[in-house]
Structure formats: C-alpha cells, structure tokens
Amino acid sequence: MSSLVEEAVKKLTNTVESLESRIKALEDRAAGGSGKLSTEEVRMILIGPPGAGKGTQAPKIKEKFNCCHLATGDMLRSQVAKKTPLGREAKKIMDQGGLVSDDIVIGMIKEELENNKECKGGYVESICRETCQRTPFSSCGAPVAEPT
C-alpha cells in the first residue's frame, strides 16, 4: 500500500514541478524577459482565409515561441511530390478541384508530429476549414480551443 502512496506522491510532485516551471517561464515573458518557452508548452492552430497573413506571421510565431511550424499546404505539396500514399490520394482530389479530406490532412499532421523531432509542441497553419477537423486534431496531442 505504501508503494502506491509513494508513487502517487512522486507523480504529483513531478506535476507540480512542471507547472511551477511553466508559470515561471510565463511570468518571465510577461515581465518582458527574453526566456523562451519550451516547445512542449506551445501548441496552437493558425486559422484564416487565403491572404489573411498566416504565412507572414508564421516565422514571427516560430521565433518568438521557439516552436515548429507545420503548414498544411506545404505538407500536401511535399506528400504529392514524394508520391506517398497520402500524397497520391490528395493529388486525385486536388486535380479534380476538390478540397482534401479531413482524414488525409489529419493523417499528414499525425505523421509529421510523430516523425519530426522538432515538433514536440508547435502550431499548424491552415488546418481547420470545418469544426470536424478540430476534433480529430486534438487526438494528435494538441488541445484545440473552439473559436469565439
């Protein structure tokens, strides 16, 4: 019984230490400090129509928050160029003038998050055209807030 209690206390202690570290980093940033948050602390999705400035803001966000950047358009073009299964499927749809399905986009993002060491935390540009894209994306490890 005491080993269960010790394990629970250790887990809680680790959680508290992690939260204290995050609070310190946020307080430092709020006070104008230059300390960067770790990549595990930054997860966001940038949403906007074409020409809204997502691509303009991307380098600024990446630099400020020290996180990786996934642009779904770039990912689609890369998958098509590499002729991956996802890329071939996406190309068929794009050649017909259609929008690539949520499943294909989510699959690409999951693959990138699993295989890109830089992407422990990060943000995704241009993923959500529909509410249904936010729900499966949250299963990739990034909490997704509903728009206000």
Long-range contacts (C-beta under 8 A, 24 or more apart in sequence): 36-64, 36-65, 36-66, 37-65, 37-66, 38-66, 38-120, 38-121, 39-66, 39-67, 39-68, 39-118, 39-119, 39-120, 39-121, 39-122, 40-120, 40-121, 41-121, 42-66, 42-67, 42-121, 42-122, 42-123, 43-67, 43-121, 43-122, 43-123, 43-141, 43-142, 43-143, 44-123, 44-124, 44-142, 45-123, 45-124, 45-125, 45-127, 45-128, 45-134, 45-137, 45-142, 45-144, 46-123, 46-124, 46-125, 46-126, 47-126, 47-127, 47-128, 47-147, 48-126, 54-125, 54-126, 55-125, 58-125, 61-123, 65-123, 67-121, 67-122, 67-123, 68-116, 68-118, 68-119, 68-120, 68-121, 68-122, 68-123, 69-122, 69-123, 69-125, 70-109, 70-112, 70-113, 70-119, 70-122, 70-123, 70-124, 70-125, 71-124, 71-125, 71-126, 72-105, 72-108, 72-109, 72-124, 72-125, 72-126, 72-127, 73-125, 73-126, 75-108, 75-109, 75-112, 76-100, 76-105, 76-108, 79-108, 86-111, 99-129, 102-130, 102-132, 102-133, 102-136, 103-136, 105-133, 106-133, 106-136, 106-137, 106-140, 109-137, 109-140, 110-140, 113-140, 113-141
